[in-house]
Structure formats: structure tokens, C-alpha cells
Amino acid sequence: MFKVDPRGNIVLPWGDTMLVSLKIVGEIPEGTVAVFAICRRTREDTVLEKELGIVDGRVTIALTNEESESIEVGRYHWDLRIVTRIGETKANVISVYAPNMPTFEVKEVAADV
């Protein structure tokens, strides 16, 4: 079972599922999406990225067994970006956590013998 502490740090057993719902505060223009990313150290070294819809001011982050199995055991960081498209070629991007991204730790699971 995954855990989230008050600072937003997440611990997830390798291969487990995760479902987290976050409230977005403020005006949300139509067409705005959220981008959830798990990174090694910086956004340029992204391990997993998902574009998510914002429904009734909330973003739901869901990871499947397969998605968490695709991430090696280890310590990462995660971020949530709010992306509002402006025309066809521009976007306004707000990082919720940068530069102090919370940790995302994938723990090895002990097997039953």
C-alpha cells in the first residue's frame, strides 16, 4: 500500500497501484490539463509522465500495476504541472512543486516464501 506524507512525499511498493486526488485552487481556464511526472533529479530525466484531466477542480493521479512495475526500485522526485494552452503553439505552464519537488520512492517488495 502506498503512503503520502504531509509534505507530499510518496512511498510506493514496486508493482502496486496508486490513486491520489488533488484539489487545484484558483481559476482553471477551459482546456487546462495537469501533467504528472516522476523524475530522477530534474524534469529532463523523466521516468514516467502522464497527462491528466482536471474535473471539478480536481486532478486524479492513478498508477496501474504495470506502470509502477516499469519504474526501477529507487528514490525519485515528482511534480505536477498545470498546462493551459494558448493558441496552437504556446502554453502557460505552472509547476506546482518546482524547485522543491517531493520525493517518490519505489520500494522493493519482499516475497512470501
C-alpha positions as CSV (number, residue, x, y, z in Angstrom):
1,M,0.0,0.0,0.0
2,F,1.3,3.4,-0.9
3,K,1.8,6.3,1.6
4,V,1.8,10.0,1.2
5,D,3.2,12.2,4.0
6,P,2.1,15.8,4.7
7,R,4.9,17.2,2.5
8,G,3.7,15.2,-0.5
9,N,6.5,12.6,-0.3
10,I,5.2,9.3,-1.7
11,V,6.4,5.8,-1.0
12,L,5.0,3.1,-3.3
13,P,5.8,-0.6,-3.2
14,W,7.1,-1.8,-6.6
15,G,4.3,-3.2,-8.7
16,D,1.5,-1.7,-6.6
17,T,-1.3,0.6,-7.7
18,M,-1.8,4.2,-6.6
19,L,-4.8,6.6,-6.6
20,V,-4.4,10.2,-5.3
21,S,-6.8,13.1,-5.8
22,L,-5.6,16.7,-5.6
23,K,-7.6,19.8,-5.4
24,I,-6.5,22.6,-7.7
25,V,-7.1,26.1,-6.2
26,G,-7.9,29.1,-8.4
27,E,-9.5,29.7,-11.8
28,I,-9.0,26.9,-14.3
29,P,-9.4,28.0,-17.9
30,E,-11.1,25.6,-20.3
31,G,-8.6,23.3,-22.0
32,T,-6.2,23.2,-19.0
33,V,-4.6,19.8,-18.2
34,A,-2.3,18.5,-15.5
35,V,0.9,16.7,-16.2
36,F,2.2,14.3,-13.5
37,A,5.9,13.4,-13.8
38,I,8.3,11.1,-11.9
39,C,11.9,12.2,-12.4
40,R,15.3,11.1,-11.3
41,R,16.7,14.6,-10.4
42,T,15.3,17.1,-12.9
43,R,12.4,17.3,-15.3
44,E,14.8,16.5,-18.1
45,D,15.3,13.0,-16.7
46,T,11.7,11.9,-16.6
47,V,10.9,8.2,-15.8
48,L,7.1,8.4,-16.2
49,E,4.8,11.2,-17.4
50,K,1.1,11.2,-17.6
51,E,-1.3,13.9,-18.9
52,L,-4.4,14.1,-16.7
53,G,-7.7,15.9,-17.0
54,I,-8.9,18.4,-14.4
55,V,-12.5,17.6,-13.4
56,D,-14.5,19.8,-11.0
57,G,-11.2,21.4,-9.8
58,R,-9.5,18.1,-9.0
59,V,-6.7,16.0,-10.6
60,T,-6.7,12.3,-10.0
61,I,-3.3,10.6,-10.3
62,A,-3.7,6.8,-10.9
63,L,-0.8,4.4,-11.5
64,T,-1.5,0.9,-12.6
65,N,0.5,-2.2,-11.6
66,E,2.1,-2.2,-15.0
67,E,3.1,1.5,-14.7
68,S,4.7,1.0,-11.2
69,E,6.5,-2.1,-12.4
70,S,8.1,-0.1,-15.2
71,I,9.9,2.1,-12.6
72,E,13.0,0.6,-11.1
73,V,13.2,0.4,-7.3
74,G,14.8,3.7,-6.0
75,R,14.3,7.2,-5.0
76,Y,12.9,9.8,-7.4
77,H,11.1,13.2,-7.3
78,W,7.7,14.0,-8.6
79,D,6.0,17.1,-9.9
80,L,2.6,18.3,-11.2
81,R,2.4,20.9,-13.9
82,I,-0.7,22.8,-14.8
83,V,-0.7,23.5,-18.5
84,T,-3.0,25.9,-20.2
85,R,-2.7,26.1,-24.0
86,I,-2.6,29.5,-25.6
87,G,-3.4,29.1,-29.2
88,E,-1.9,26.2,-31.2
89,T,1.8,26.8,-30.4
90,K,2.0,28.3,-26.9
91,A,1.2,27.2,-23.4
92,N,1.3,28.7,-19.9
93,V,3.0,26.1,-17.6
94,I,2.9,26.3,-13.8
95,S,4.9,23.8,-11.8
96,V,3.1,23.1,-8.5
97,Y,6.2,21.9,-6.7
98,A,9.4,23.1,-8.5
99,P,12.0,23.7,-7.5
100,N,11.4,21.7,-4.3
101,M,9.8,18.6,-5.7
102,P,8.7,16.0,-3.2
103,T,10.3,12.5,-3.3
104,F,8.7,9.5,-4.9
105,E,10.3,6.3,-3.6
106,V,9.6,2.9,-5.1
107,K,10.3,0.2,-2.5
108,E,11.3,-3.4,-3.1
109,V,8.7,-5.8,-2.1
110,A,9.6,-8.9,0.0
111,A,8.2,-12.1,-1.4
112,D,6.3,-14.6,0.6
113,V,8.1,-17.9,0.9
